[in-house]
Every structure is written in C-alpha cells, then in structure tokens.
Amino acid sequence: MTAKGSIKNNDFAQGVGKKGTTSRSDKNAMRQAFLAKMKEQARAVKKEIDND
C-alpha cells in the first residue's frame, strides 16, 4: 500500500468521502465554533488591555 493510498483512507475516515449534507454542516459547525472561540479570546485580551 502506498502513502497516497493511506492518505485517501484517512480522508474517508474523517468523513470526506461522505457526500451530501452531513460533511457540509459539520464543517459549518466547526467553523462557527472556531469563530466563536476566536471572538471570545479577542474579548478577553481586550479586557486585559483595558484593565492595564
């Protein structure tokens, strides 16, 4: 088995092979969570700067 083949299998394991709504909504959910986390961190940093 080549490295290329194993990479492909990993993609399938992570749901890339799933066509349709699931992978897209998963991606959107992950993106929303990531953006929310970044906003939260930015807010915390801003608070610290304001307190100084």
Number of C-alpha atoms within 10 A of each C-alpha: 5 6 8 8 10 11 11 13 14 12 13 12 11 11 13 14 13 13 9 8 8 12 15 13 11 12 11 12 12 12 12 12 12 12 12 12 12 12 12 12 12 11 12 12 12 11 11 9 9 8 7 5
